[in-house]
């Protein structure tokens, strides 16, 4: 598992207040992990802070799985 993937999973676990063991690359934020729309915005902010990047909110909200988030963030770091 890459450093970025580990950090993404850590952030997801913190924001959604879930066990990191539940988080898989193919996990969908809403359907599988129970994220609500407000938490999606919180996740974007948390990723930006964790990785010191500035993401396009509209594009970032289109990211549906943990694995997609890792790929999306890799473009910025």
Phi, psi and omega in degrees: 000132182287161177301318180298315181298317179299316181292322177299313180297322178297314180296315180300315180298319181292312184292317183272355180054054179231164179291125179304333180295338179284345189268118178243163179302324183273359180297131176270136185302312185277304187291318186264326186254355174076022179294139175259167186303319179296324179291332176298318178293319178298321179298316180301312180299319181293321177295318180299319180290314182300318186257000181053053180231168176236111183260150173287116185303318182297314178295317183297322179292344177278351179282122188255337183235164178299316179298320177296323179296318178299312179298317181297314181291326179302332179292337185262341185250000000 
